[in-house]
């Protein structure tokens, strides 16, 4: 049986968390305060792939970003991928961002955009 043991890619996982933060408009300082970390260095270590968040921190981040925990972690599974790298997510997120802009500008009433 020549089965490859699944491993977590620490760098890709860190970059995935960083990408999520950027998309949600969350800063390193916000994460530090949310997770009650003494210093922000550990977050920068995640980004660089030097270490991973603890399971507790992954759980808290998944709650903060409203995603399942396994969406935060990237590895070498054959059929798995980082959801946030997918073109489908990119497009949905683009539309969502535009929707929020319309909401802020008062161009959305209920679920429908108001025609100018």
VEXLOKE-101535 format. One record per atom (N, C-alpha, C, O): x, y, z; residue number from 1; atom name; residue in one letter. Coordinates in steps of 0.02 Angstrom, whole numbers. Atoms other than C-alpha are relative to their C-alpha. Layout:
<nodes>
node xx->X, yy->Y, zz->Z, i->NUM, at->CA, aa->a
...
</nodes>
This chain:
<nodes>
node xx->42, yy->-59, zz->0, i->1, at->N, aa->x
node xx->0, yy->0, zz->0, i->1, at->CA, aa->x
node xx->45, yy->62, zz->0, i->1, at->C, aa->x
node xx->80, yy->76, zz->49, i->1, at->O, aa->x
node xx->-42, yy->-59, zz->9, i->2, at->N, aa->x
node xx->85, yy->158, zz->-64, i->2, at->CA, aa->x
node xx->-41, yy->64, zz->9, i->2, at->C, aa->x
node xx->-47, yy->104, zz->-38, i->2, at->O, aa->x
node xx->42, yy->-58, zz->-13, i->3, at->N, aa->x
node xx->-25, yy->289, zz->14, i->3, at->CA, aa->x
node xx->40, yy->57, zz->30, i->3, at->C, aa->x
node xx->78, yy->46, zz->77, i->3, at->O, aa->x
node xx->-36, yy->-58, zz->-24, i->4, at->N, aa->x
node xx->42, yy->463, zz->42, i->4, at->CA, aa->x
node xx->-34, yy->27, zz->63, i->4, at->C, aa->x
node xx->-94, yy->38, zz->64, i->4, at->O, aa->x
node xx->25, yy->-26, zz->-64, i->5, at->N, aa->x
node xx->23, yy->526, zz->221, i->5, at->CA, aa->x
node xx->-16, yy->75, zz->-9, i->5, at->C, aa->x
node xx->27, yy->112, zz->-32, i->5, at->O, aa->x
node xx->17, yy->-70, zz->8, i->6, at->N, aa->x
node xx->-71, yy->693, zz->223, i->6, at->CA, aa->x
node xx->40, yy->45, zz->47, i->6, at->C, aa->x
node xx->49, yy->29, zz->106, i->6, at->O, aa->x
node xx->-39, yy->-48, zz->-39, i->7, at->N, aa->x
node xx->33, yy->841, zz->282, i->7, at->CA, aa->x
node xx->-28, yy->70, zz->-11, i->7, at->C, aa->x
node xx->-52, yy->86, zz->-65, i->7, at->O, aa->x
node xx->22, yy->-70, zz->4, i->8, at->N, aa->x
node xx->-12, yy->1021, zz->318, i->8, at->CA, aa->x
node xx->58, yy->41, zz->-28, i->8, at->C, aa->x
node xx->115, yy->35, zz->-6, i->8, at->O, aa->x
node xx->-49, yy->-46, zz->28, i->9, at->N, aa->x
node xx->80, yy->1150, zz->213, i->9, at->CA, aa->x
node xx->-5, yy->64, zz->42, i->9, at->C, aa->x
node xx->-53, yy->102, zz->36, i->9, at->O, aa->x
node xx->2, yy->-56, zz->-47, i->10, at->N, aa->x
node xx->123, yy->1281, zz->343, i->10, at->CA, aa->x
node xx->1, yy->68, zz->-37, i->10, at->C, aa->x
node xx->-34, yy->114, zz->-17, i->10, at->O, aa->x
node xx->-3, yy->-63, zz->36, i->11, at->N, aa->x
node xx->166, yy->1417, zz->217, i->11, at->CA, aa->x
node xx->-67, yy->16, zz->-34, i->11, at->C, aa->x
node xx->-92, yy->72, zz->-28, i->11, at->O, aa->x
node xx->64, yy->-12, zz->34, i->12, at->N, aa->x
node xx->7, yy->1396, zz->114, i->12, at->CA, aa->x
node xx->-56, yy->14, zz->50, i->12, at->C, aa->x
node xx->-100, yy->55, zz->37, i->12, at->O, aa->x
node xx->50, yy->-13, zz->-52, i->13, at->N, aa->x
node xx->-97, yy->1390, zz->272, i->13, at->CA, aa->x
node xx->7, yy->72, zz->26, i->13, at->C, aa->x
node xx->-44, yy->106, zz->33, i->13, at->O, aa->x
node xx->-11, yy->-68, zz->-22, i->14, at->N, aa->x
node xx->-19, yy->1552, zz->333, i->14, at->CA, aa->x
node xx->-23, yy->51, zz->-51, i->14, at->C, aa->x
node xx->-53, yy->102, zz->-34, i->14, at->O, aa->x
node xx->21, yy->-46, zz->53, i->15, at->N, aa->x
node xx->-48, yy->1635, zz->165, i->15, at->CA, aa->x
node xx->-76, yy->-1, zz->-8, i->15, at->C, aa->x
node xx->-106, yy->51, zz->-24, i->15, at->O, aa->x
node xx->73, yy->5, zz->3, i->16, at->N, aa->x
node xx->-227, yy->1572, zz->165, i->16, at->CA, aa->x
node xx->-32, yy->43, zz->55, i->16, at->C, aa->x
node xx->-82, yy->77, zz->42, i->16, at->O, aa->x
node xx->25, yy->-40, zz->-55, i->17, at->N, aa->x
node xx->-257, yy->1652, zz->335, i->17, at->CA, aa->x
node xx->10, yy->75, zz->-15, i->17, at->C, aa->x
node xx->-34, yy->116, zz->-3, i->17, at->O, aa->x
node xx->-14, yy->-69, zz->18, i->18, at->N, aa->x
node xx->-175, yy->1813, zz->274, i->18, at->CA, aa->x
node xx->-49, yy->25, zz->-53, i->18, at->C, aa->x
node xx->-74, yy->82, zz->-48, i->18, at->O, aa->x
node xx->48, yy->-18, zz->54, i->19, at->N, aa->x
node xx->-286, yy->1815, zz->119, i->19, at->CA, aa->x
node xx->-70, yy->11, zz->29, i->19, at->C, aa->x
node xx->-105, yy->58, zz->11, i->19, at->O, aa->x
node xx->65, yy->-7, zz->-33, i->20, at->N, aa->x
node xx->-441, yy->1789, zz->227, i->20, at->CA, aa->x
node xx->-4, yy->66, zz->39, i->20, at->C, aa->x
node xx->-54, yy->100, zz->37, i->20, at->O, aa->x
node xx->-2, yy->-62, zz->-39, i->21, at->N, aa->x
node xx->-389, yy->1933, zz->339, i->21, at->CA, aa->x
node xx->-9, yy->60, zz->-46, i->21, at->C, aa->x
node xx->-46, yy->106, zz->-30, i->21, at->O, aa->x
node xx->5, yy->-56, zz->48, i->22, at->N, aa->x
node xx->-367, yy->2048, zz->189, i->22, at->CA, aa->x
node xx->-70, yy->7, zz->-27, i->22, at->C, aa->x
node xx->-96, yy->62, zz->-33, i->22, at->O, aa->x
node xx->67, yy->-2, zz->28, i->23, at->N, aa->x
node xx->-535, yy->2001, zz->117, i->23, at->CA, aa->x
node xx->-52, yy->23, zz->50, i->23, at->C, aa->x
node xx->-102, yy->55, zz->32, i->23, at->O, aa->x
node xx->47, yy->-21, zz->-52, i->24, at->N, aa->x
node xx->-623, yy->2029, zz->282, i->24, at->CA, aa->x
node xx->17, yy->68, zz->29, i->24, at->C, aa->x
node xx->-21, yy->96, zz->69, i->24, at->O, aa->x
node xx->-20, yy->-65, zz->-26, i->25, at->N, aa->x
node xx->-529, yy->2191, zz->316, i->25, at->CA, aa->x
node xx->24, yy->-3, zz->72, i->25, at->C, aa->x
node xx->15, yy->45, zz->109, i->25, at->O, aa->x
node xx->-24, yy->9, zz->-69, i->26, at->N, aa->x
node xx->-451, yy->2123, zz->476, i->26, at->CA, aa->x
node xx->75, yy->9, zz->1, i->26, at->C, aa->x
node xx->111, yy->-16, zz->-42, i->26, at->O, aa->x
node xx->-72, yy->-12, zz->-6, i->27, at->N, aa->x
node xx->-279, yy->2180, zz->533, i->27, at->CA, aa->x
node xx->32, yy->-51, zz->47, i->27, at->C, aa->x
node xx->-2, yy->-87, zz->83, i->27, at->O, aa->x
node xx->-37, yy->43, zz->-46, i->28, at->N, aa->x
node xx->-144, yy->2085, zz->625, i->28, at->CA, aa->x
node xx->-16, yy->20, zz->72, i->28, at->C, aa->x
node xx->-24, yy->-23, zz->116, i->28, at->O, aa->x
node xx->17, yy->-25, zz->-67, i->29, at->N, aa->x
node xx->-183, yy->2194, zz->776, i->29, at->CA, aa->x
node xx->-69, yy->-25, zz->22, i->29, at->C, aa->x
node xx->-78, yy->-45, zz->80, i->29, at->O, aa->x
node xx->67, yy->25, zz->-15, i->30, at->N, aa->x
node xx->-367, yy->2143, zz->766, i->30, at->CA, aa->x
node xx->4, yy->-74, zz->21, i->30, at->C, aa->x
node xx->-28, yy->-95, zz->70, i->30, at->O, aa->x
node xx->-7, yy->72, zz->-15, i->31, at->N, aa->x
node xx->-317, yy->1958, zz->765, i->31, at->CA, aa->x
node xx->34, yy->-8, zz->68, i->31, at->C, aa->x
node xx->13, yy->-49, zz->109, i->31, at->O, aa->x
node xx->-36, yy->3, zz->-64, i->32, at->N, aa->x
node xx->-196, yy->1986, zz->909, i->32, at->CA, aa->x
node xx->-48, yy->12, zz->58, i->32, at->C, aa->x
node xx->-47, yy->-25, zz->107, i->32, at->O, aa->x
node xx->47, yy->-16, zz->-53, i->33, at->N, aa->x
node xx->-332, yy->2065, zz->1014, i->33, at->CA, aa->x
node xx->-54, yy->-53, zz->7, i->33, at->C, aa->x
node xx->-74, yy->-72, zz->62, i->33, at->O, aa->x
node xx->54, yy->50, zz->0, i->34, at->N, aa->x
node xx->-465, yy->1938, zz->963, i->34, at->CA, aa->x
node xx->23, yy->-65, zz->33, i->34, at->C, aa->x
node xx->-14, yy->-96, zz->72, i->34, at->O, aa->x
node xx->-27, yy->62, zz->-29, i->35, at->N, aa->x
node xx->-353, yy->1790, zz->1010, i->35, at->CA, aa->x
node xx->34, yy->11, zz->67, i->35, at->C, aa->x
node xx->58, yy->-37, zz->98, i->35, at->O, aa->x
node xx->-32, yy->-18, zz->-62, i->36, at->N, aa->x
node xx->-284, yy->1882, zz->1161, i->36, at->CA, aa->x
node xx->73, yy->-23, zz->2, i->36, at->C, aa->x
node xx->96, yy->-53, zz->52, i->36, at->O, aa->x
node xx->-71, yy->17, zz->4, i->37, at->N, aa->x
node xx->-104, yy->1856, zz->1105, i->37, at->CA, aa->x
node xx->40, yy->57, zz->30, i->37, at->C, aa->x
node xx->21, yy->115, zz->24, i->37, at->O, aa->x
node xx->-41, yy->-51, zz->-32, i->38, at->N, aa->x
node xx->32, yy->1947, zz->1200, i->38, at->CA, aa->x
node xx->36, yy->44, zz->-52, i->38, at->C, aa->x
node xx->45, yy->104, zz->-41, i->38, at->O, aa->x
node xx->-36, yy->-37, zz->52, i->39, at->N, aa->x
node xx->124, yy->1998, zz->1040, i->39, at->CA, aa->x
node xx->-22, yy->-25, zz->-69, i->39, at->C, aa->x
node xx->-46, yy->-81, zz->-75, i->39, at->O, aa->x
node xx->23, yy->20, zz->67, i->40, at->N, aa->x
node xx->87, yy->1994, zz->853, i->40, at->CA, aa->x
node xx->49, yy->-45, zz->-38, i->40, at->C, aa->x
node xx->33, yy->-69, zz->-92, i->40, at->O, aa->x
node xx->-51, yy->39, zz->36, i->41, at->N, aa->x
node xx->246, yy->1898, zz->807, i->41, at->CA, aa->x
node xx->-24, yy->-68, zz->-22, i->41, at->C, aa->x
node xx->-7, yy->-91, zz->-76, i->41, at->O, aa->x
node xx->23, yy->67, zz->18, i->42, at->N, aa->x
node xx->160, yy->1729, zz->809, i->42, at->CA, aa->x
node xx->-43, yy->2, zz->-64, i->42, at->C, aa->x
node xx->-41, yy->-45, zz->-104, i->42, at->O, aa->x
node xx->41, yy->-5, zz->60, i->43, at->N, aa->x
node xx->38, yy->1790, zz->675, i->43, at->CA, aa->x
node xx->45, yy->8, zz->-61, i->43, at->C, aa->x
node xx->32, yy->-23, zz->-113, i->43, at->O, aa->x
node xx->-47, yy->-8, zz->55, i->44, at->N, aa->x
node xx->183, yy->1846, zz->565, i->44, at->CA, aa->x
node xx->37, yy->-67, zz->-14, i->44, at->C, aa->x
node xx->55, yy->-81, zz->-71, i->44, at->O, aa->x
node xx->-30, yy->66, zz->9, i->45, at->N, aa->x
node xx->261, yy->1674, zz->595, i->45, at->CA, aa->x
node xx->-46, yy->-46, zz->-40, i->45, at->C, aa->x
node xx->-22, yy->-86, zz->-81, i->45, at->O, aa->x
node xx->48, yy->40, zz->40, i->46, at->N, aa->x
node xx->101, yy->1594, zz->526, i->46, at->CA, aa->x
node xx->7, yy->19, zz->-73, i->46, at->C, aa->x
node xx->10, yy->-25, zz->-116, i->46, at->O, aa->x
node xx->-5, yy->-24, zz->69, i->47, at->N, aa->x
node xx->115, yy->1702, zz->370, i->47, at->CA, aa->x
node xx->62, yy->-27, zz->-35, i->47, at->C, aa->x
node xx->61, yy->-44, zz->-94, i->47, at->O, aa->x
node xx->-64, yy->22, zz->28, i->48, at->N, aa->x
node xx->296, yy->1650, zz->344, i->48, at->CA, aa->x
node xx->6, yy->-76, zz->-3, i->48, at->C, aa->x
node xx->53, yy->-102, zz->-33, i->48, at->O, aa->x
node xx->-2, yy->73, zz->0, i->49, at->N, aa->x
node xx->257, yy->1466, zz->371, i->49, at->CA, aa->x
node xx->48, yy->-29, zz->51, i->49, at->C, aa->x
node xx->67, yy->-87, zz->45, i->49, at->O, aa->x
node xx->-45, yy->25, zz->-52, i->50, at->N, aa->x
node xx->369, yy->1451, zz->523, i->50, at->CA, aa->x
node xx->-36, yy->-42, zz->52, i->50, at->C, aa->x
node xx->-6, yy->-87, zz->82, i->50, at->O, aa->x
node xx->40, yy->40, zz->-47, i->51, at->N, aa->x
node xx->229, yy->1383, zz->632, i->51, at->CA, aa->x
node xx->-74, yy->8, zz->-19, i->51, at->C, aa->x
node xx->-92, yy->47, zz->-63, i->51, at->O, aa->x
node xx->72, yy->-2, zz->11, i->52, at->N, aa->x
node xx->42, yy->1354, zz->635, i->52, at->CA, aa->x
node xx->-37, yy->25, zz->62, i->52, at->C, aa->x
node xx->-11, yy->20, zz->117, i->52, at->O, aa->x
node xx->40, yy->-18, zz->-59, i->53, at->N, aa->x
node xx->-95, yy->1424, zz->746, i->53, at->CA, aa->x
node xx->-18, yy->-63, zz->39, i->53, at->C, aa->x
node xx->-22, yy->-117, zz->10, i->53, at->O, aa->x
node xx->22, yy->57, zz->-39, i->54, at->N, aa->x
node xx->-145, yy->1310, zz->889, i->54, at->CA, aa->x
node xx->-71, yy->-19, zz->-23, i->54, at->C, aa->x
node xx->-104, yy->18, zz->-58, i->54, at->O, aa->x
node xx->68, yy->22, zz->17, i->55, at->N, aa->x
node xx->-305, yy->1210, zz->869, i->55, at->CA, aa->x
node xx->-52, yy->48, zz->27, i->55, at->C, aa->x
node xx->-101, yy->64, zz->-6, i->55, at->O, aa->x
node xx->46, yy->-49, zz->-29, i->56, at->N, aa->x
node xx->-392, yy->1331, zz->986, i->56, at->CA, aa->x
node xx->-3, yy->64, zz->-42, i->56, at->C, aa->x
node xx->-57, yy->91, zz->-54, i->56, at->O, aa->x
node xx->-2, yy->-61, zz->41, i->57, at->N, aa->x
node xx->-335, yy->1479, zz->881, i->57, at->CA, aa->x
node xx->-32, yy->-12, zz->-69, i->57, at->C, aa->x
node xx->-66, yy->32, zz->-95, i->57, at->O, aa->x
node xx->33, yy->16, zz->64, i->58, at->N, aa->x
node xx->-388, yy->1392, zz->719, i->58, at->CA, aa->x
node xx->-76, yy->0, zz->8, i->58, at->C, aa->x
node xx->-112, yy->25, zz->-35, i->58, at->O, aa->x
node xx->72, yy->2, zz->-14, i->59, at->N, aa->x
node xx->-558, yy->1362, zz->796, i->59, at->CA, aa->x
node xx->-28, yy->71, zz->6, i->59, at->C, aa->x
node xx->-81, yy->86, zz->-21, i->59, at->O, aa->x
node xx->22, yy->-69, zz->-9, i->60, at->N, aa->x
node xx->-572, yy->1545, zz->848, i->60, at->CA, aa->x
node xx->2, yy->38, zz->-67, i->60, at->C, aa->x
node xx->-44, yy->77, zz->-82, i->60, at->O, aa->x
node xx->-5, yy->-33, zz->65, i->61, at->N, aa->x
node xx->-513, yy->1605, zz->676, i->61, at->CA, aa->x
node xx->-56, yy->-22, zz->-47, i->61, at->C, aa->x
node xx->-84, yy->18, zz->-85, i->61, at->O, aa->x
node xx->55, yy->25, zz->43, i->62, at->N, aa->x
node xx->-641, yy->1494, zz->590, i->62, at->CA, aa->x
node xx->-66, yy->34, zz->19, i->62, at->C, aa->x
node xx->-108, yy->47, zz->-24, i->62, at->O, aa->x
node xx->60, yy->-36, zz->-23, i->63, at->N, aa->x
node xx->-775, yy->1577, zz->696, i->63, at->CA, aa->x
node xx->1, yy->73, zz->-23, i->63, at->C, aa->x
node xx->-49, yy->100, zz->-45, i->63, at->O, aa->x
node xx->-8, yy->-70, zz->20, i->64, at->N, aa->x
node xx->-708, yy->1751, zz->659, i->64, at->CA, aa->x
node xx->-13, yy->9, zz->-75, i->64, at->C, aa->x
node xx->-46, yy->57, zz->-95, i->64, at->O, aa->x
node xx->7, yy->-5, zz->72, i->65, at->N, aa->x
node xx->-702, yy->1719, zz->471, i->65, at->CA, aa->x
node xx->-63, yy->-34, zz->-27, i->65, at->C, aa->x
node xx->-78, yy->-31, zz->-86, i->65, at->O, aa->x
node xx->61, yy->36, zz->18, i->66, at->N, aa->x
node xx->-863, yy->1616, zz->470, i->66, at->CA, aa->x
node xx->12, yy->-53, zz->-53, i->66, at->C, aa->x
node xx->-24, yy->-58, zz->-103, i->66, at->O, aa->x
node xx->-18, yy->55, zz->46, i->67, at->N, aa->x
node xx->-781, yy->1468, zz->383, i->67, at->CA, aa->x
node xx->14, yy->-62, zz->43, i->67, at->C, aa->x
node xx->30, yy->-56, zz->102, i->67, at->O, aa->x
node xx->-19, yy->60, zz->-38, i->68, at->N, aa->x
node xx->-753, yy->1286, zz->434, i->68, at->CA, aa->x
node xx->75, yy->0, zz->13, i->68, at->C, aa->x
node xx->114, yy->28, zz->-26, i->68, at->O, aa->x
node xx->-70, yy->3, zz->-18, i->69, at->N, aa->x
node xx->-587, yy->1251, zz->519, i->69, at->CA, aa->x
node xx->43, yy->-29, zz->-56, i->69, at->C, aa->x
node xx->98, yy->-3, zz->-70, i->69, at->O, aa->x
node xx->-42, yy->31, zz->51, i->70, at->N, aa->x
node xx->-526, yy->1138, zz->380, i->70, at->CA, aa->x
node xx->8, yy->43, zz->-62, i->70, at->C, aa->x
node xx->50, yy->28, zz->-105, i->70, at->O, aa->x
node xx->-8, yy->-47, zz->56, i->71, at->N, aa->x
node xx->-548, yy->1281, zz->256, i->71, at->CA, aa->x
node xx->62, yy->44, zz->12, i->71, at->C, aa->x
node xx->92, yy->68, zz->-36, i->71, at->O, aa->x
node xx->-59, yy->-41, zz->-16, i->72, at->N, aa->x
node xx->-408, yy->1375, zz->346, i->72, at->CA, aa->x
node xx->64, yy->-37, zz->-15, i->72, at->C, aa->x
node xx->115, yy->-6, zz->-32, i->72, at->O, aa->x
node xx->-61, yy->40, zz->5, i->73, at->N, aa->x
node xx->-284, yy->1232, zz->332, i->73, at->CA, aa->x
node xx->9, yy->-26, zz->-72, i->73, at->C, aa->x
node xx->-37, yy->-53, zz->-102, i->73, at->O, aa->x
node xx->-17, yy->25, zz->67, i->74, at->N, aa->x
node xx->-198, yy->1191, zz->167, i->74, at->CA, aa->x
node xx->51, yy->-57, zz->7, i->74, at->C, aa->x
node xx->96, yy->-53, zz->49, i->74, at->O, aa->x
node xx->-46, yy->56, zz->-5, i->75, at->N, aa->x
node xx->-109, yy->1027, zz->139, i->75, at->CA, aa->x
node xx->11, yy->-34, zz->-67, i->75, at->C, aa->x
node xx->-1, yy->-4, zz->-120, i->75, at->O, aa->x
node xx->-16, yy->36, zz->61, i->76, at->N, aa->x
node xx->-59, yy->895, zz->14, i->76, at->CA, aa->x
node xx->-52, yy->-54, zz->-18, i->76, at->C, aa->x
node xx->-37, yy->-100, zz->-55, i->76, at->O, aa->x
node xx->52, yy->47, zz->19, i->77, at->N, aa->x
node xx->-223, yy->800, zz->3, i->77, at->CA, aa->x
node xx->-13, yy->7, zz->-74, i->77, at->C, aa->x
node xx->-14, yy->62, zz->-101, i->77, at->O, aa->x
node xx->9, yy->-1, zz->73, i->78, at->N, aa->x
node xx->-255, yy->752, zz->-177, i->78, at->CA, aa->x
node xx->-62, yy->38, zz->-22, i->78, at->C, aa->x
node xx->-59, yy->76, zz->-70, i->78, at->O, aa->x
node xx->63, yy->-30, zz->22, i->79, at->N, aa->x
node xx->-435, yy->810, zz->-187, i->79, at->CA, aa->x
node xx->-17, yy->64, zz->37, i->79, at->C, aa->x
node xx->-66, yy->97, zz->21, i->79, at->O, aa->x
node xx->14, yy->-61, zz->-39, i->80, at->N, aa->x
node xx->-426, yy->953, zz->-63, i->80, at->CA, aa->x
node xx->37, yy->59, zz->-30, i->80, at->C, aa->x
node xx->87, yy->51, zz->-64, i->80, at->O, aa->x
node xx->-32, yy->-61, zz->21, i->81, at->N, aa->x
node xx->-382, yy->1131, zz->-101, i->81, at->CA, aa->x
node xx->-20, yy->56, zz->47, i->81, at->C, aa->x
node xx->-67, yy->49, zz->86, i->81, at->O, aa->x
node xx->18, yy->-59, zz->-41, i->82, at->N, aa->x
node xx->-385, yy->1300, zz->-17, i->82, at->CA, aa->x
node xx->-59, yy->33, zz->-35, i->82, at->C, aa->x
node xx->-52, yy->59, zz->-90, i->82, at->O, aa->x
node xx->62, yy->-27, zz->29, i->83, at->N, aa->x
node xx->-562, yy->1360, zz->-49, i->83, at->CA, aa->x
node xx->9, yy->71, zz->-24, i->83, at->C, aa->x
node xx->-18, yy->90, zz->-76, i->83, at->O, aa->x
node xx->-5, yy->-70, zz->16, i->84, at->N, aa->x
node xx->-511, yy->1542, zz->-51, i->84, at->CA, aa->x
node xx->44, yy->14, zz->-61, i->84, at->C, aa->x
node xx->47, yy->71, zz->-85, i->84, at->O, aa->x
node xx->-38, yy->-8, zz->61, i->85, at->N, aa->x
node xx->-395, yy->1513, zz->-198, i->85, at->CA, aa->x
node xx->-42, yy->-16, zz->-62, i->85, at->C, aa->x
node xx->-21, yy->-2, zz->-118, i->85, at->O, aa->x
node xx->40, yy->22, zz->57, i->86, at->N, aa->x
node xx->-535, yy->1446, zz->-307, i->86, at->CA, aa->x
node xx->-30, yy->59, zz->-37, i->86, at->C, aa->x
node xx->-50, yy->108, zz->-6, i->86, at->O, aa->x
node xx->30, yy->-54, zz->39, i->87, at->N, aa->x
node xx->-599, yy->1555, zz->-450, i->87, at->CA, aa->x
node xx->-73, yy->13, zz->18, i->87, at->C, aa->x
node xx->-96, yy->70, zz->14, i->87, at->O, aa->x
node xx->70, yy->-8, zz->-18, i->88, at->N, aa->x
node xx->-778, yy->1524, zz->-395, i->88, at->CA, aa->x
node xx->-6, yy->46, zz->60, i->88, at->C, aa->x
node xx->-47, yy->91, zz->61, i->88, at->O, aa->x
node xx->3, yy->-42, zz->-60, i->89, at->N, aa->x
node xx->-747, yy->1599, zz->-224, i->89, at->CA, aa->x
node xx->20, yy->72, zz->-17, i->89, at->C, aa->x
node xx->-12, yy->119, zz->6, i->89, at->O, aa->x
node xx->-23, yy->-67, zz->20, i->90, at->N, aa->x
node xx->-652, yy->1745, zz->-302, i->90, at->CA, aa->x
node xx->-57, yy->40, zz->-30, i->90, at->C, aa->x
node xx->-67, yy->98, zz->-15, i->90, at->O, aa->x
node xx->56, yy->-34, zz->34, i->91, at->N, aa->x
node xx->-803, yy->1787, zz->-410, i->91, at->CA, aa->x
node xx->-57, yy->17, zz->49, i->91, at->C, aa->x
node xx->-84, yy->72, zz->48, i->91, at->O, aa->x
node xx->53, yy->-12, zz->-49, i->92, at->N, aa->x
node xx->-930, yy->1767, zz->-270, i->92, at->CA, aa->x
node xx->20, yy->57, zz->47, i->92, at->C, aa->x
node xx->-21, yy->101, zz->62, i->92, at->O, aa->x
node xx->-23, yy->-53, zz->-45, i->93, at->N, aa->x
node xx->-825, yy->1876, zz->-156, i->93, at->CA, aa->x
node xx->-2, yy->68, zz->-35, i->93, at->C, aa->x
node xx->-20, yy->118, zz->-3, i->93, at->O, aa->x
node xx->2, yy->-62, zz->37, i->94, at->N, aa->x
node xx->-811, yy->2009, zz->-292, i->94, at->CA, aa->x
node xx->-72, yy->28, zz->-2, i->94, at->C, aa->x
node xx->-82, yy->88, zz->10, i->94, at->O, aa->x
node xx->70, yy->-21, zz->1, i->95, at->N, aa->x
node xx->-1002, yy->2015, zz->-309, i->95, at->CA, aa->x
node xx->-24, yy->22, zz->70, i->95, at->C, aa->x
node xx->-60, yy->71, zz->77, i->95, at->O, aa->x
node xx->19, yy->-17, zz->-69, i->96, at->N, aa->x
node xx->-1024, yy->2018, zz->-120, i->96, at->CA, aa->x
node xx->27, yy->69, zz->19, i->96, at->C, aa->x
node xx->-8, yy->109, zz->48, i->96, at->O, aa->x
node xx->-31, yy->-64, zz->-14, i->97, at->N, aa->x
node xx->-903, yy->2163, zz->-104, i->97, at->CA, aa->x
node xx->-37, yy->57, zz->-35, i->97, at->C, aa->x
node xx->-48, yy->110, zz->-6, i->97, at->O, aa->x
node xx->37, yy->-50, zz->38, i->98, at->N, aa->x
node xx->-996, yy->2259, zz->-240, i->98, at->CA, aa->x
node xx->-68, yy->12, zz->33, i->98, at->C, aa->x
node xx->-91, yy->69, zz->37, i->98, at->O, aa->x
node xx->64, yy->-6, zz->-34, i->99, at->N, aa->x
node xx->-1161, yy->2223, zz->-151, i->99, at->CA, aa->x
node xx->6, yy->43, zz->62, i->99, at->C, aa->x
node xx->-37, yy->86, zz->75, i->99, at->O, aa->x
node xx->-10, yy->-40, zz->-60, i->100, at->N, aa->x
node xx->-1092, yy->2296, zz->11, i->100, at->CA, aa->x
node xx->11, yy->74, zz->-18, i->100, at->C, aa->x
node xx->-13, yy->118, zz->18, i->100, at->O, aa->x
node xx->-10, yy->-70, zz->22, i->101, at->N, aa->x
node xx->-1035, yy->2452, zz->-83, i->101, at->CA, aa->x
node xx->-67, yy->32, zz->-17, i->101, at->C, aa->x
node xx->-80, yy->89, zz->0, i->101, at->O, aa->x
node xx->66, yy->-25, zz->18, i->102, at->N, aa->x
node xx->-1211, yy->2472, zz->-153, i->102, at->CA, aa->x
node xx->-42, yy->12, zz->63, i->102, at->C, aa->x
node xx->-79, yy->62, zz->67, i->102, at->O, aa->x
node xx->37, yy->-8, zz->-62, i->103, at->N, aa->x
node xx->-1285, yy->2448, zz->21, i->103, at->CA, aa->x
node xx->21, yy->64, zz->35, i->103, at->C, aa->x
node xx->-22, yy->103, zz->58, i->103, at->O, aa->x
node xx->-26, yy->-60, zz->-33, i->104, at->N, aa->x
node xx->-1173, yy->2583, zz->94, i->104, at->CA, aa->x
node xx->-22, yy->64, zz->-36, i->104, at->C, aa->x
node xx->-34, yy->115, zz->-4, i->104, at->O, aa->x
node xx->19, yy->-58, zz->40, i->105, at->N, aa->x
node xx->-1218, yy->2701, zz->-48, i->105, at->CA, aa->x
node xx->-76, yy->10, zz->-3, i->105, at->C, aa->x
node xx->-99, yy->59, zz->-32, i->105, at->O, aa->x
node xx->73, yy->-5, zz->0, i->106, at->N, aa->x
node xx->-1404, yy->2670, zz->-21, i->106, at->CA, aa->x
node xx->-32, yy->-19, zz->-65, i->106, at->C, aa->x
node xx->-88, yy->1, zz->-79, i->106, at->O, aa->x
node xx->27, yy->20, zz->65, i->107, at->N, aa->x
node xx->-1426, yy->2593, zz->-192, i->107, at->CA, aa->x
node xx->-34, yy->-68, zz->2, i->107, at->C, aa->x
node xx->-53, yy->-95, zz->-50, i->107, at->O, aa->x
node xx->33, yy->65, zz->-7, i->108, at->N, aa->x
node xx->-1500, yy->2432, zz->-123, i->108, at->CA, aa->x
node xx->-59, yy->8, zz->46, i->108, at->C, aa->x
node xx->-54, yy->36, zz->100, i->108, at->O, aa->x
node xx->60, yy->-1, zz->-40, i->109, at->N, aa->x
node xx->-1676, yy->2417, zz->-59, i->109, at->CA, aa->x
node xx->-25, yy->-71, zz->7, i->109, at->C, aa->x
node xx->-44, yy->-103, zz->-42, i->109, at->O, aa->x
node xx->17, yy->70, zz->-10, i->110, at->N, aa->x
node xx->-1718, yy->2249, zz->19, i->110, at->CA, aa->x
node xx->52, yy->-43, zz->-33, i->110, at->C, aa->x
node xx->112, yy->-37, zz->-17, i->110, at->O, aa->x
node xx->-47, yy->43, zz->35, i->111, at->N, aa->x
node xx->-1638, yy->2119, zz->-94, i->111, at->CA, aa->x
node xx->13, yy->23, zz->-72, i->111, at->C, aa->x
node xx->44, yy->-13, zz->-111, i->111, at->O, aa->x
node xx->-5, yy->-23, zz->68, i->112, at->N, aa->x
node xx->-1643, yy->2224, zz->-251, i->112, at->CA, aa->x
node xx->38, yy->66, zz->-5, i->112, at->C, aa->x
node xx->32, yy->109, zz->38, i->112, at->O, aa->x
node xx->-35, yy->-62, zz->12, i->113, at->N, aa->x
node xx->-1531, yy->2359, zz->-321, i->113, at->CA, aa->x
node xx->-48, yy->52, zz->-29, i->113, at->C, aa->x
node xx->-91, yy->36, zz->-70, i->113, at->O, aa->x
node xx->43, yy->-54, zz->24, i->114, at->N, aa->x
node xx->-1615, yy->2526, zz->-350, i->114, at->CA, aa->x
node xx->31, yy->27, zz->-64, i->114, at->C, aa->x
node xx->90, yy->44, zz->-66, i->114, at->O, aa->x
node xx->-25, yy->-25, zz->63, i->115, at->N, aa->x
node xx->-1599, yy->2583, zz->-530, i->115, at->CA, aa->x
node xx->5, yy->76, zz->3, i->115, at->C, aa->x
node xx->-40, yy->110, zz->28, i->115, at->O, aa->x
node xx->-9, yy->-73, zz->-2, i->116, at->N, aa->x
node xx->-1529, yy->2760, zz->-550, i->116, at->CA, aa->x
node xx->-45, yy->35, zz->-48, i->116, at->C, aa->x
node xx->-43, yy->97, zz->-52, i->116, at->O, aa->x
</nodes>
